[in-house]
C-alpha cells in the first residue's frame, strides 16, 4: 500500500514498544558484517576476537541507547538525523556534515552489497550477478514501501536469523558431540583456542570506537529513535545490544563447526565447507534464508534512510518540493542507488575487513562533533565540524607511519582535542560579550 504522506513514508503509522523496538533495531544491525566479519575476526585473533566483536556491537548500542531519551527530549519535532543537524548547524557546516553522512551511507551500503555477493556466490553456487539482481530488486521494493512495509518484513527476517543460529549449532553438536569438535579444533587449529593475544585488547577498543561512530551517525537508527515510544526507547536499545551480542557468538560457533576437522584457505572457503557439512536440506535453506534476511533487512533500511536524507535534508532545501514530489524523487534515488550497488558489487570483491577499517578514521573523527551537536547547549560554532576534517586528515597522514588501528585513534584524539578547544574559545567569546563594560 502506497504511503499517504511523506511523514508516513518516513515513520510508518504506529509507535513501537520494547519488543518490536528491539526487533526493528536487530533487523537493522544484524548485517553482512555480522555474518562475515565476525568469523574473519575469529580467524585473525582467535576465540577472543569473536567474543570481542560481539562485545563491541553490544556496547555501542548500549551506550547510544543511554542518550536516546535526551535526544527525544531536546529534538522533539525531528524525524531524522538530518532534521537534527538542520536545527543545530548553519551554512557550510551543515552541508559538510551532510556530505560526510552521504559518504558513510554509501560505504555502509557498499559493504552490505559485497557481503551479499560473497554469500550468494558461495551458498547458491550461481553466477554472482544472478543472486545480486534478485537481492537488490527485493531491497528496492522493500525500501519504496516505506517504514510500514519495512516493519512488516522485519519480524520474518529476525525469525529466520534466530532459527538458523539456534538450530544449526544444536543440530551439529547433537550429531557430532561437543568433544569431537573441540578435539578437532585442538588438532587442526589450536591457535583459535589461544586466549592470550597481544593485539586483541587494542583491536576490541578500536572496534568499539568504530562501532559507536557508526551507530552515532546511522540514519536508519536515528529514525527508530522517533518510532519507539519515548519512555521505552532506552530500554529498547539496551535490550537490542544485549541480544545482538549473542548473534556474532552463534556465527562464531558455526564457523568452528565448519573447520574443526580440516584446514581452510580463507573466510570464503569456510563458507563452502559449511555448506558441505550441512547435510540437511531444511537447515541449508534456513541458513540461506538467514543470510538473505540479515543483509536484506539492513540494505532495505539503509536505502530507505539514505534516499530520505538525500531528498528531505539535501535537495529539498533548494527545490522546495511538495510531499508527492518528495515521494517520487525518493523512489528515484532508491532505484539509482540499488542499480549502482548491483553494478559495483557484481564487479568488485575486496575484503570486508579492509573496507570496515578503510572508513574507520571517518567514524572515529566524527564522534566528537556529533556529541557536541547533541549535548552542547549553545549555538554550535561554524568551524566546529571542520575539526573532524582535520582529525581525519591527520589520521590518514599517520597511515604512512602507523597501522589502521593506531591511525583511527589518532583521528579520534586530534578531532576531540580540536572540538574541545573550539567549544572553550566559543565560551570565552560569549562570556566577553555578556560581561558589562566598566
C-alpha positions as CSV (number, residue, x, y, z in Angstrom):
1,X,0.0,0.0,0.0
2,X,1.4,3.4,-1.0
3,X,2.2,5.8,1.9
4,X,-0.4,8.6,2.1
5,X,2.1,11.2,3.3
6,X,5.8,11.7,3.4
7,X,5.8,11.5,7.1
8,X,4.1,8.1,7.0
9,X,6.7,7.0,4.5
10,X,9.5,8.0,7.0
11,X,7.9,6.8,10.2
12,X,5.1,4.4,9.4
13,X,1.7,4.6,11.2
14,X,2.4,3.2,14.7
15,X,4.9,3.6,17.5
16,X,6.7,0.7,19.0
17,X,7.0,-0.7,22.5
18,X,10.1,-2.5,23.7
19,X,9.5,-5.8,22.0
20,X,9.1,-4.6,18.5
21,X,11.6,-1.8,19.0
22,X,14.2,-4.5,19.7
23,X,13.1,-6.4,16.6
24,X,13.4,-3.3,14.5
25,X,16.9,-2.5,15.8
26,X,18.1,-6.0,15.4
27,X,16.8,-6.1,11.8
28,X,19.0,-3.0,11.2
29,X,22.1,-4.1,12.9
30,X,22.3,-7.9,12.2
31,X,24.2,-7.3,8.9
32,X,26.5,-8.9,6.4
33,X,29.4,-7.8,8.7
34,X,27.9,-9.9,11.5
35,X,27.9,-13.0,9.2
36,X,31.3,-12.5,7.5
37,X,33.4,-10.1,9.6
38,X,32.9,-11.8,13.0
39,X,34.3,-15.2,11.6
40,X,37.1,-13.2,9.9
41,X,37.9,-11.7,13.3
42,X,37.9,-15.2,14.8
43,X,40.3,-16.4,12.2
44,X,42.7,-13.5,12.7
45,X,42.5,-13.1,16.5
46,X,41.2,-16.4,17.8
47,X,38.3,-17.1,20.1
48,X,38.8,-13.8,21.9
49,X,38.4,-12.0,18.6
50,X,34.9,-13.4,18.1
51,X,34.0,-12.6,21.7
52,X,35.4,-9.1,21.3
53,X,33.4,-8.4,18.1
54,X,30.2,-9.3,20.0
55,X,31.1,-7.0,22.9
56,X,31.9,-4.2,20.5
57,X,28.5,-4.1,18.9
58,X,26.6,-4.6,22.1
59,X,28.5,-1.8,23.9
60,X,27.9,0.6,21.0
61,X,24.2,0.1,21.0
62,X,24.1,0.1,24.8
63,X,25.8,3.5,25.1
64,X,23.9,5.1,22.3
65,X,20.7,3.9,23.9
66,X,21.6,5.6,27.1
67,X,21.5,9.0,25.4
68,X,18.4,8.5,23.3
69,X,15.9,9.8,25.8
70,X,17.9,13.1,25.9
71,X,17.8,13.2,22.1
72,X,14.0,12.8,22.1
73,X,13.7,15.4,24.8
74,X,15.9,18.0,23.1
75,X,14.7,17.5,19.5
76,X,11.1,16.5,19.8
77,X,10.0,17.6,16.4
78,X,12.6,15.8,14.4
79,X,12.1,12.6,12.4
80,X,15.6,12.0,11.0
81,X,19.3,12.7,11.8
82,X,19.2,15.3,9.0
83,X,16.4,17.2,10.8
84,X,18.6,17.4,14.0
85,X,21.6,18.6,12.0
86,X,19.5,21.3,10.3
87,X,18.4,22.6,13.6
88,X,21.9,22.7,15.1
89,X,24.2,23.6,12.2
90,X,24.4,26.6,9.9
91,X,25.5,27.2,6.3
92,X,28.6,25.3,5.1
93,X,28.9,23.4,8.4
94,X,25.6,21.7,7.8
95,X,26.5,20.8,4.2
96,X,29.9,19.5,5.2
97,X,28.3,17.1,7.8
98,X,25.6,16.1,5.3
99,X,28.2,15.1,2.7
100,X,30.1,13.1,5.3
101,X,26.9,11.3,6.1
102,X,26.2,10.6,2.5
103,X,29.7,9.2,2.0
104,X,29.4,6.9,5.0
105,X,25.9,5.9,3.9
106,X,27.3,4.8,0.5
107,X,30.1,3.0,2.3
108,X,27.7,1.0,4.5
109,X,25.5,0.1,1.5
110,X,28.6,-0.9,-0.5
111,X,29.8,-3.2,2.3
112,X,26.4,-4.9,2.6
113,X,26.3,-5.3,-1.2
114,X,29.7,-7.0,-1.3
115,X,28.6,-9.3,1.6
116,X,25.5,-10.3,-0.4
117,X,27.6,-11.0,-3.5
118,X,30.0,-13.2,-1.5
119,X,27.3,-15.1,0.3
120,X,25.1,-15.8,-2.7
121,X,28.0,-16.9,-4.8
122,X,29.3,-19.5,-2.2
123,X,25.9,-20.6,-0.9
124,X,23.8,-20.8,-4.1
125,X,26.7,-21.7,-6.4
126,X,25.3,-19.4,-9.1
127,X,26.9,-16.5,-11.0
128,X,27.2,-13.6,-8.7
129,X,25.1,-11.2,-10.7
130,X,22.0,-13.5,-10.7
131,X,21.7,-13.6,-6.9
132,X,22.5,-9.9,-6.6
133,X,19.8,-9.0,-9.2
134,X,17.1,-10.7,-7.2
135,X,18.5,-9.4,-3.9
136,X,18.6,-5.7,-5.0
137,X,15.2,-5.9,-6.6
138,X,13.8,-7.2,-3.3
139,X,15.6,-4.5,-1.3
140,X,14.3,-1.8,-3.7
141,X,10.7,-2.9,-3.4
142,X,11.2,-3.1,0.4
143,X,12.5,0.4,0.7
144,X,9.9,2.1,-1.5
145,X,7.1,0.7,0.5
146,X,8.2,3.0,3.3
147,X,8.7,2.3,7.0
148,X,5.3,0.4,7.3
149,X,6.4,-2.2,4.7
150,X,9.9,-2.5,6.3
151,X,8.3,-3.2,9.7
152,X,6.0,-5.8,8.1
153,X,9.1,-7.9,7.0
154,X,11.4,-7.3,10.0
155,X,9.7,-10.0,12.1
156,X,10.2,-12.5,9.3
157,X,13.8,-11.5,8.8
158,X,14.6,-11.8,12.5
159,X,12.8,-15.2,12.8
160,X,15.0,-16.6,10.0
161,X,18.1,-15.3,11.7
162,X,17.4,-16.7,15.2
163,X,16.1,-20.0,13.8
164,X,19.4,-20.6,12.0
165,X,21.7,-19.5,14.8
166,X,19.9,-21.8,17.3
167,X,19.1,-24.9,15.2
168,X,22.3,-25.2,13.2
169,X,24.8,-25.4,16.2
170,X,22.3,-27.6,18.2
171,X,22.0,-30.0,15.2
172,X,25.8,-30.3,14.8
173,X,26.6,-30.6,18.5
174,X,23.9,-33.3,18.9
175,X,25.0,-35.1,15.8
176,X,28.8,-34.9,16.4
177,X,29.1,-34.1,20.0
178,X,31.0,-31.2,21.7
179,X,34.2,-33.1,22.5
180,X,34.9,-34.3,18.9
181,X,34.6,-30.7,17.7
182,X,36.9,-29.4,20.5
183,X,39.4,-32.2,19.7
184,X,39.3,-31.4,16.0
185,X,40.0,-27.7,16.7
186,X,42.8,-28.6,19.1
187,X,44.4,-30.8,16.4
188,X,43.9,-28.6,13.3
189,X,43.5,-25.1,14.6
190,X,44.9,-24.8,18.2
191,X,45.6,-21.1,17.7
192,X,41.8,-20.4,17.5
193,X,41.5,-21.5,21.1
194,X,44.5,-19.5,22.3
195,X,43.2,-16.9,24.8
196,X,46.3,-14.7,25.1
197,X,46.7,-12.3,22.2
198,X,48.8,-9.2,22.5
199,X,46.8,-7.2,19.9
200,X,43.2,-8.2,20.9
201,X,42.7,-5.5,23.5
202,X,43.6,-2.7,21.2
203,X,41.5,-4.3,18.4
204,X,38.4,-4.6,20.6
205,X,38.7,-0.9,21.8
206,X,39.2,0.3,18.2
207,X,36.3,-1.8,17.0
208,X,34.1,-0.3,19.7
209,X,35.2,3.2,18.7
210,X,34.3,2.5,15.1
211,X,31.0,0.8,16.1
212,X,30.0,3.7,18.3
213,X,30.8,6.1,15.4
214,X,28.7,4.1,13.0
215,X,25.7,4.0,15.4
216,X,26.0,7.7,16.2
217,X,25.6,8.8,12.5
218,X,23.4,5.9,11.3
219,X,20.4,7.4,9.5
220,X,18.1,4.3,10.0
221,X,18.9,4.1,13.7
222,X,18.0,7.8,14.3
223,X,14.7,7.2,12.5
224,X,14.0,4.4,15.0
225,X,14.6,6.7,17.9
226,X,11.5,8.6,16.9
227,X,9.4,5.5,16.1
228,X,9.9,3.8,19.5
229,X,7.8,5.1,22.4
230,X,9.7,7.8,24.3
231,X,9.5,6.1,27.6
232,X,10.8,2.8,26.2
233,X,13.5,3.9,23.7
234,X,16.4,3.5,26.1
235,X,15.3,0.0,27.2
236,X,14.8,-1.0,23.6
237,X,18.3,0.0,22.6
238,X,19.9,-1.7,25.6
239,X,18.0,-4.9,25.2
240,X,18.8,-4.9,21.5
241,X,22.5,-4.5,22.4
242,X,22.4,-7.5,24.8
243,X,20.6,-9.7,22.3
244,X,22.7,-8.6,19.4
245,X,25.9,-9.9,21.2
246,X,24.6,-13.4,21.0
247,X,24.4,-13.4,17.2
248,X,28.1,-13.0,16.4
249,X,28.9,-15.6,19.1
250,X,26.5,-18.0,17.4
251,X,28.1,-17.4,14.0
252,X,31.5,-18.0,15.7
253,X,30.2,-21.3,16.8
254,X,29.0,-22.1,13.3
255,X,32.5,-21.3,11.9
256,X,34.1,-23.6,14.5
257,X,31.8,-26.4,13.4
258,X,32.8,-25.8,9.7
259,X,36.6,-26.0,10.3
260,X,37.0,-28.3,13.3
261,X,38.2,-31.4,11.3
262,X,40.0,-29.8,8.4
263,X,42.1,-26.8,7.2
264,X,40.9,-23.8,5.3
265,X,42.3,-21.2,3.0
266,X,40.2,-18.1,3.8
267,X,36.8,-17.0,5.1
268,X,35.2,-17.8,1.7
269,X,36.5,-21.4,1.8
270,X,34.9,-21.7,5.3
271,X,31.5,-20.9,3.8
272,X,32.0,-23.6,1.2
273,X,33.0,-26.1,3.9
274,X,30.0,-25.1,6.0
275,X,27.6,-25.7,3.1
276,X,29.2,-29.2,2.5
277,X,28.7,-30.1,6.2
278,X,25.1,-29.1,6.4
279,X,23.6,-32.3,5.1
280,X,20.0,-31.3,6.0
281,X,18.2,-29.5,3.1
282,X,16.0,-27.8,5.7
283,X,19.0,-26.4,7.6
284,X,20.7,-25.3,4.4
285,X,17.6,-23.4,3.2
286,X,17.3,-21.9,6.7
287,X,20.9,-20.7,6.7
288,X,20.5,-19.2,3.2
289,X,17.3,-17.5,4.5
290,X,19.2,-16.2,7.5
291,X,22.0,-14.7,5.3
292,X,19.5,-13.2,2.9
293,X,17.3,-11.8,5.8
294,X,20.3,-10.3,7.6
295,X,21.6,-8.4,4.6
296,X,18.3,-7.5,3.0
297,X,16.8,-6.0,6.2
298,X,19.9,-3.8,6.5
299,X,20.1,-2.8,2.9
300,X,16.4,-2.1,2.8
301,X,16.6,0.2,5.9
302,X,19.7,1.9,4.6
303,X,18.2,2.5,1.1
304,X,15.1,4.0,2.8
305,X,17.0,6.2,5.2
306,X,19.7,7.4,2.7
307,X,17.1,8.2,-0.1
308,X,15.1,10.2,2.5
309,X,18.3,12.1,3.6
310,X,19.2,13.0,0.0
311,X,15.7,14.3,-0.8
312,X,14.4,15.7,2.5
313,X,17.6,17.0,4.0
314,X,19.7,17.9,1.0
315,X,17.8,18.6,-2.3
316,X,14.5,19.8,-0.9
317,X,16.2,22.8,0.7
318,X,16.9,24.0,-2.8
319,X,13.8,23.0,-4.7
320,X,11.0,23.0,-2.0
321,X,9.1,20.1,-3.5
322,X,5.6,19.1,-2.4
323,X,5.1,15.8,-0.4
324,X,4.0,14.0,-3.6
325,X,7.1,15.2,-5.4
326,X,9.4,14.2,-2.5
327,X,7.9,10.7,-2.5
328,X,8.5,10.3,-6.2
329,X,12.1,11.7,-6.0
330,X,12.8,9.4,-3.1
331,X,11.7,6.4,-5.1
332,X,14.0,7.5,-7.9
333,X,17.1,7.9,-5.6
334,X,16.4,4.5,-4.1
335,X,16.3,3.0,-7.6
336,X,19.5,4.7,-8.7
337,X,21.3,3.5,-5.6
338,X,20.1,0.0,-6.0
339,X,21.2,-0.2,-9.6
340,X,24.6,1.4,-8.8
341,X,25.2,-1.1,-6.0
342,X,24.3,-4.0,-8.1
343,X,26.7,-3.0,-10.9
344,X,29.6,-2.2,-8.5
345,X,29.2,-5.3,-6.3
346,X,29.0,-7.6,-9.4
347,X,32.5,-6.5,-10.4
348,X,34.5,-5.8,-7.2
349,X,35.2,-8.1,-4.3
350,X,37.6,-6.6,-1.7
351,X,38.0,-7.9,1.8
352,X,35.1,-6.8,4.1
353,X,37.6,-6.3,7.0
354,X,39.6,-3.9,4.8
355,X,36.5,-1.9,3.9
356,X,35.4,-1.6,7.6
357,X,38.8,-0.2,8.5
358,X,39.1,1.9,5.3
359,X,36.5,4.3,6.8
360,X,37.5,3.8,10.4
361,X,39.1,7.2,10.6
362,X,35.9,8.9,9.4
363,X,33.8,7.2,12.1
364,X,36.3,8.0,14.8
365,X,36.8,11.6,13.8
366,X,33.1,12.4,13.6
367,X,32.3,11.2,17.2
368,X,33.4,14.4,19.0
369,X,31.4,16.6,16.5
370,X,28.2,14.6,16.9
371,X,28.5,14.5,20.7
372,X,28.9,18.3,20.7
373,X,25.8,18.7,18.4
374,X,23.8,16.5,20.8
375,X,24.9,17.9,24.2
376,X,26.3,21.4,23.7
377,X,23.6,23.9,24.9
378,X,24.7,26.9,22.9
379,X,24.8,27.5,19.2
380,X,27.4,25.3,17.5
381,X,30.5,27.3,16.3
382,X,30.5,27.4,12.5
383,X,34.0,25.9,12.3
384,X,33.5,23.1,14.8
385,X,32.6,20.3,12.2
386,X,35.8,21.0,10.4
387,X,37.7,19.8,13.5
388,X,36.6,16.3,12.4
389,X,38.0,17.0,8.9
390,X,41.4,18.0,10.4
391,X,41.3,14.9,12.6
392,X,40.5,12.7,9.6
393,X,43.3,14.2,7.6
394,X,45.8,13.8,10.4
395,X,44.7,10.1,10.8
396,X,45.1,9.4,7.1
397,X,48.6,11.0,7.0
398,X,49.6,8.9,10.0
399,X,49.0,5.8,7.9
400,X,52.4,6.5,6.5
401,X,54.0,5.5,9.8
402,X,51.2,3.7,11.7
403,X,48.7,0.9,11.0
404,X,45.0,1.5,10.5
405,X,44.1,0.7,14.2
406,X,46.6,3.3,15.5
407,X,45.7,5.9,13.0
408,X,42.0,5.5,14.0
409,X,42.9,6.6,17.5
410,X,45.0,9.5,16.2
411,X,41.9,10.7,14.2
412,X,39.8,10.5,17.3
413,X,42.1,12.2,19.7
414,X,43.1,15.1,17.3
415,X,39.4,15.7,16.5
416,X,38.4,15.5,20.2
417,X,41.1,18.0,21.1
418,X,40.2,20.5,18.4
419,X,36.5,20.2,19.3
420,X,37.2,20.9,22.9
421,X,39.4,23.9,22.0
422,X,36.6,25.2,19.7
423,X,34.0,25.0,22.4
424,X,36.2,26.6,25.0
425,X,37.0,29.5,22.7
426,X,33.3,29.9,21.9
427,X,32.5,30.1,25.7
428,X,35.2,32.7,26.2
429,X,33.9,34.8,23.3
430,X,30.3,34.6,24.7
431,X,31.4,35.4,28.2
432,X,33.3,38.5,26.9
433,X,30.2,39.7,25.1
434,X,28.0,39.2,28.2
435,X,30.5,41.0,30.5
436,X,29.4,44.6,31.1
437,X,31.9,47.3,30.2
438,X,33.3,49.3,33.1
